[in-house]
Amino acid sequence: MNYLYMVSGKPDWTQIMVSYIANRVGRKRINDEFMSARFPAGTFARIDANLREREARSDFIRLAVDAEIARREGASGPPPAKKKPAAPSDQG
């Protein structure tokens, strides 16, 4: 729960009002999967050196991941779908 503490009243700072702020407020998430990753020393400097004007580092990394996934899927095709094991037959 998030609470916003607001001082109400005129110059009298002794009255404090607490109001609840719903978590639904704001825009809808567009990138809602989260992953933390560690990179070798110097990687961020190399990324920063290759950023386009006004491009964020996170956008660069997302594009790089998408490009690598597309490259790998194009080379071997998408991974095969897992088949469900066959149910044992009642014909004994």
Secondary structure, DSSP 8 states (H G I E B T S, - for coil): -EEEEEE-SSS-TT-EEEEEE-TT-S---S----------TTHHHHHHHT--TT--HHHHHHHHHHHHHHHHHHHH-S-----------S--
